[in-house]
Amino acid sequence: MNTKQYYVYIATNKINTVLYTGVTNNLIKRIFQHKNKLVSSFTSKYNISKLVYYEIYENALQAITREKQIKAGSRTKKLKLIQATNPDFKDLYEEIV
């Protein structure tokens, strides 16, 4: 029985100007890495540390497919997706730890 979960997420910087879409099987660990700049990457360069949106999947392929779908969309579509469930762009990290 596979109980692993996969997450597609959108994170942003403190002032919500840069959006980053990612996929992971450990959302808490991944956002912790973003917050603490533990990986030298786009997210550390642009201070991406605020989790503003996520979806949960039971299948890695579904999560990766959804990540690609979100990444292919416009910034406007991403903003609408976030605003539908998190209109104030609050950091959701504290809700998942």
N, CA and C atoms as a LAMMPS dump frame, in Angstrom:
ITEM: TIMESTEP
0
ITEM: NUMBER OF ATOMS
291
ITEM: BOX BOUNDS ff ff ff
-5.0000000000000000e+02 5.0000000000000000e+02
-5.0000000000000000e+02 5.0000000000000000e+02
-5.0000000000000000e+02 5.0000000000000000e+02
ITEM: ATOMS id mol type element x y z
1 1 1 N 0.838 -1.188 0
2 1 2 C 0 0 0
3 1 3 C 0.884 1.253 0
4 2 1 N 0.706 2.1 -0.97
5 2 2 C 1.494 3.325 -1.102
6 2 3 C 0.731 4.488 -0.474
7 3 1 N 1.261 5.016 0.618
8 3 2 C 0.604 6.141 1.286
9 3 3 C 1.376 7.438 1.086
10 4 1 N 2.314 7.428 0.198
11 4 2 C 3.109 8.616 -0.084
12 4 3 C 2.236 9.68 -0.755
13 5 1 N 2.503 10.924 -0.42
14 5 2 C 1.781 12.024 -1.049
15 5 3 C 2.763 12.911 -1.803
16 6 1 N 2.261 13.545 -2.83
17 6 2 C 3.062 14.447 -3.651
18 6 3 C 2.356 15.79 -3.68
19 7 1 N 3.138 16.828 -3.706
20 7 2 C 2.594 18.176 -3.603
21 7 3 C 3.065 19.039 -4.767
22 8 1 N 2.143 19.782 -5.317
23 8 2 C 2.451 20.842 -6.26
24 8 3 C 2.213 22.122 -5.476
25 9 1 N 3.167 23.038 -5.54
26 9 2 C 3.03 24.227 -4.714
27 9 3 C 3.476 25.483 -5.458
28 10 1 N 2.98 26.583 -4.967
29 10 2 C 3.43 27.887 -5.455
30 10 3 C 3.936 28.644 -4.238
31 11 1 N 5.129 29.168 -4.372
32 11 2 C 5.734 29.978 -3.319
33 11 3 C 6.099 31.33 -3.916
34 12 1 N 6.253 32.302 -3.044
35 12 2 C 6.569 33.651 -3.497
36 12 3 C 7.524 34.32 -2.517
37 13 1 N 7.921 35.531 -2.841
38 13 2 C 8.77 36.295 -1.938
39 13 3 C 7.893 37.126 -0.996
40 14 1 N 8.525 37.86 -0.117
41 14 2 C 7.801 38.602 0.923
42 14 3 C 6.771 39.577 0.35
43 15 1 N 7.086 40.183 -0.799
44 15 2 C 6.179 41.189 -1.364
45 15 3 C 5.373 40.655 -2.559
46 16 1 N 5.362 39.353 -2.732
47 16 2 C 4.519 38.67 -3.727
48 16 3 C 4.788 39.08 -5.17
49 17 1 N 6.03 39.377 -5.495
50 17 2 C 6.329 39.801 -6.867
51 17 3 C 6.878 38.68 -7.742
52 18 1 N 7.435 37.647 -7.124
53 18 2 C 8.01 36.53 -7.886
54 18 3 C 7.276 35.256 -7.49
55 19 1 N 6.803 34.5 -8.474
56 19 2 C 6.108 33.239 -8.212
57 19 3 C 6.989 32.072 -8.639
58 20 1 N 7.001 31.039 -7.819
59 20 2 C 7.755 29.83 -8.13
60 20 3 C 6.82 28.64 -7.971
61 21 1 N 6.762 27.788 -8.97
62 21 2 C 5.94 26.581 -8.919
63 21 3 C 6.865 25.373 -8.834
64 22 1 N 6.576 24.489 -7.893
65 22 2 C 7.411 23.307 -7.725
66 22 3 C 6.591 22.086 -7.385
67 23 1 N 7.288 20.946 -7.316
68 23 2 C 6.669 19.684 -6.937
69 23 3 C 7.606 18.982 -5.967
70 24 1 N 7.05 18.303 -4.981
71 24 2 C 7.856 17.613 -3.978
72 24 3 C 7.041 16.505 -3.329
73 25 1 N 7.733 15.595 -2.662
74 25 2 C 7.021 14.575 -1.892
75 25 3 C 7.106 14.872 -0.393
76 26 1 N 7.732 15.994 -0.033
77 26 2 C 7.82 16.399 1.367
78 26 3 C 7.712 17.928 1.428
79 27 1 N 6.503 18.421 1.5
80 27 2 C 6.251 19.858 1.415
81 27 3 C 6.87 20.619 2.588
82 28 1 N 6.758 20.093 3.779
83 28 2 C 7.318 20.788 4.948
84 28 3 C 8.828 20.952 4.799
85 29 1 N 9.505 19.882 4.433
86 29 2 C 10.958 19.935 4.257
87 29 3 C 11.343 20.893 3.133
88 30 1 N 10.618 20.836 2.039
89 30 2 C 10.972 21.669 0.883
90 30 3 C 10.794 23.157 1.193
91 31 1 N 9.706 23.524 1.851
92 31 2 C 9.5 24.936 2.182
93 31 3 C 10.521 25.377 3.228
94 32 1 N 10.862 24.502 4.164
95 32 2 C 11.919 24.799 5.13
96 32 3 C 13.221 25.122 4.39
97 33 1 N 13.535 24.332 3.378
98 33 2 C 14.735 24.585 2.572
99 33 3 C 14.667 25.943 1.888
100 34 1 N 13.506 26.287 1.346
101 34 2 C 13.346 27.604 0.716
102 34 3 C 13.532 28.716 1.745
103 35 1 N 12.892 28.576 2.889
104 35 2 C 12.949 29.614 3.925
105 35 3 C 14.367 29.845 4.439
106 36 1 N 15.15 28.793 4.495
107 36 2 C 16.489 28.877 5.055
108 36 3 C 17.592 28.902 3.995
109 37 1 N 17.179 29.04 2.734
110 37 2 C 18.116 29.132 1.608
111 37 3 C 19.168 28.018 1.654
112 38 1 N 18.707 26.801 1.872
113 38 2 C 19.61 25.66 1.982
114 38 3 C 20.055 25.125 0.628
115 39 1 N 19.399 25.557 -0.428
116 39 2 C 19.764 25.142 -1.771
117 39 3 C 20.017 26.397 -2.594
118 40 1 N 21.17 26.452 -3.23
119 40 2 C 21.478 27.602 -4.082
120 40 3 C 20.711 27.431 -5.384
121 41 1 N 19.724 28.29 -5.575
122 41 2 C 18.851 28.124 -6.73
123 41 3 C 18.09 29.415 -7.004
124 42 1 N 17.174 29.34 -7.935
125 42 2 C 16.283 30.458 -8.253
126 42 3 C 15.594 30.963 -6.998
127 43 1 N 15.136 30.034 -6.165
128 43 2 C 14.369 30.424 -4.986
129 43 3 C 15.221 31.183 -3.975
130 44 1 N 16.464 30.809 -3.818
131 44 2 C 17.309 31.547 -2.883
132 44 3 C 17.706 32.9 -3.465
133 45 1 N 17.949 32.946 -4.755
134 45 2 C 18.329 34.2 -5.413
135 45 3 C 17.225 35.253 -5.293
136 46 1 N 15.968 34.823 -5.416
137 46 2 C 14.842 35.756 -5.393
138 46 3 C 14.072 35.743 -4.068
139 47 1 N 14.684 35.186 -3.035
140 47 2 C 14.098 35.178 -1.688
141 47 3 C 12.694 34.566 -1.633
142 48 1 N 12.519 33.466 -2.338
143 48 2 C 11.24 32.754 -2.331
144 48 3 C 11.157 31.962 -1.028
145 49 1 N 10.244 32.345 -0.16
146 49 2 C 10.176 31.666 1.136
147 49 3 C 8.752 31.549 1.687
148 50 1 N 7.78 32.024 0.94
149 50 2 C 6.404 32.037 1.445
150 50 3 C 5.535 31.091 0.623
151 51 1 N 5 30.063 1.275
152 51 2 C 4.093 29.106 0.641
153 51 3 C 2.711 29.742 0.551
154 52 1 N 2.202 29.9 -0.66
155 52 2 C 0.896 30.55 -0.812
156 52 3 C -0.17 29.64 -1.428
157 53 1 N 0.251 28.48 -1.937
158 53 2 C -0.717 27.583 -2.582
159 53 3 C -0.122 26.187 -2.662
160 54 1 N -0.961 25.169 -2.483
161 54 2 C -0.501 23.805 -2.739
162 54 3 C -1.686 22.881 -3.023
163 55 1 N -1.378 21.807 -3.727
164 55 2 C -2.324 20.751 -4.04
165 55 3 C -1.667 19.432 -3.658
166 56 1 N -2.468 18.454 -3.27
167 56 2 C -1.952 17.153 -2.835
168 56 3 C -2.371 16.069 -3.838
169 57 1 N -1.416 15.197 -4.172
170 57 2 C -1.667 14.083 -5.087
171 57 3 C -1.127 12.8 -4.488
172 58 1 N -1.731 11.68 -4.852
173 58 2 C -1.275 10.371 -4.394
174 58 3 C -0.317 9.734 -5.391
175 59 1 N -0.167 10.364 -6.537
176 59 2 C 0.617 9.796 -7.619
177 59 3 C 1.613 10.835 -8.127
178 60 1 N 2.88 10.447 -8.224
179 60 2 C 3.927 11.37 -8.661
180 60 3 C 3.664 11.892 -10.077
181 61 1 N 3.211 11.035 -10.96
182 61 2 C 2.959 11.444 -12.335
183 61 3 C 1.869 12.505 -12.409
184 62 1 N 0.816 12.335 -11.619
185 62 2 C -0.254 13.351 -11.586
186 62 3 C 0.292 14.684 -11.095
187 63 1 N 1.126 14.649 -10.07
188 63 2 C 1.687 15.878 -9.51
189 63 3 C 2.592 16.578 -10.528
190 64 1 N 3.429 15.821 -11.197
191 64 2 C 4.339 16.399 -12.188
192 64 3 C 3.557 16.969 -13.362
193 65 1 N 2.532 16.262 -13.78
194 65 2 C 1.68 16.751 -14.875
195 65 3 C 1.017 18.067 -14.486
196 66 1 N 0.509 18.129 -13.267
197 66 2 C -0.148 19.357 -12.792
198 66 3 C 0.858 20.497 -12.661
199 67 1 N 2.061 20.205 -12.182
200 67 2 C 3.099 21.234 -12.079
201 67 3 C 3.381 21.84 -13.455
202 68 1 N 3.516 20.986 -14.448
203 68 2 C 3.786 21.465 -15.811
204 68 3 C 2.63 22.311 -16.322
205 69 1 N 1.406 21.898 -15.999
206 69 2 C 0.221 22.653 -16.419
207 69 3 C 0.227 24.052 -15.793
208 70 1 N 0.525 24.135 -14.51
209 70 2 C 0.562 25.436 -13.835
210 70 3 C 1.694 26.292 -14.388
211 71 1 N 2.868 25.706 -14.552
212 71 2 C 4.018 26.454 -15.078
213 71 3 C 3.753 26.994 -16.479
214 72 1 N 2.984 26.261 -17.264
215 72 2 C 2.691 26.694 -18.635
216 72 3 C 1.684 27.832 -18.68
217 73 1 N 0.978 28.037 -17.584
218 73 2 C -0.033 29.091 -17.538
219 73 3 C 0.592 30.459 -17.331
220 74 1 N -0.19 31.456 -17.563
221 74 2 C 0.27 32.836 -17.398
222 74 3 C 0.367 33.202 -15.918
223 75 1 N 1.035 34.293 -15.649
224 75 2 C 1.107 34.812 -14.278
225 75 3 C -0.305 35.104 -13.761
226 76 1 N -1.157 35.645 -14.622
227 76 2 C -2.529 35.956 -14.246
228 76 3 C -3.267 34.697 -13.797
229 77 1 N -3.094 33.6 -14.515
230 77 2 C -3.744 32.341 -14.137
231 77 3 C -3.235 31.843 -12.791
232 78 1 N -1.928 31.975 -12.554
233 78 2 C -1.36 31.557 -11.276
234 78 3 C -1.915 32.412 -10.147
235 79 1 N -2.007 33.702 -10.37
236 79 2 C -2.543 34.598 -9.345
237 79 3 C -3.998 34.259 -9.03
238 80 1 N -4.788 33.964 -10.047
239 80 2 C -6.187 33.586 -9.83
240 80 3 C -6.292 32.281 -9.041
241 81 1 N -5.399 31.35 -9.336
242 81 2 C -5.373 30.078 -8.628
243 81 3 C -5.092 30.31 -7.136
244 82 1 N -4.112 31.132 -6.846
245 82 2 C -3.774 31.449 -5.455
246 82 3 C -4.925 32.187 -4.783
247 83 1 N -5.434 33.209 -5.437
248 83 2 C -6.47 34.059 -4.842
249 83 3 C -7.773 33.314 -4.573
250 84 1 N -8.014 32.23 -5.291
251 84 2 C -9.242 31.453 -5.083
252 84 3 C -9.276 30.822 -3.684
253 85 1 N -8.123 30.479 -3.136
254 85 2 C -8.084 29.846 -1.816
255 85 3 C -7.3 30.646 -0.776
256 86 1 N -6.501 31.591 -1.224
257 86 2 C -5.648 32.359 -0.315
258 86 3 C -5.568 33.816 -0.792
259 87 1 N -6.683 34.536 -0.745
260 87 2 C -6.729 35.891 -1.308
261 87 3 C -5.776 36.887 -0.649
262 88 1 N -5.363 36.622 0.581
263 88 2 C -4.459 37.536 1.283
264 88 3 C -2.986 37.137 1.145
265 89 1 N -2.73 36.088 0.387
266 89 2 C -1.362 35.607 0.173
267 89 3 C -0.64 35.348 1.495
268 90 1 N -1.365 34.801 2.473
269 90 2 C -0.714 34.52 3.744
270 90 3 C 0.164 33.284 3.58
271 91 1 N 1.193 33.2 4.418
272 91 2 C 2.116 32.087 4.375
273 91 3 C 1.435 30.862 4.986
274 92 1 N 1.25 29.823 4.194
275 92 2 C 0.552 28.611 4.632
276 92 3 C 1.467 27.633 5.357
277 93 1 N 2.746 27.936 5.43
278 93 2 C 3.709 27.012 6.057
279 93 3 C 3.318 26.682 7.495
280 94 1 N 2.929 27.697 8.263
281 94 2 C 2.599 27.458 9.67
282 94 3 C 1.383 26.532 9.821
283 95 1 N 0.543 26.464 8.806
284 95 2 C -0.624 25.594 8.86
285 95 3 C -0.286 24.13 8.598
286 96 1 N 0.853 23.871 7.967
287 96 2 C 1.193 22.495 7.613
288 96 3 C 2.232 21.866 8.523
289 97 1 N 2.914 22.673 9.348
290 97 2 C 3.94 22.104 10.243
291 97 3 C 3.315 21.585 11.52
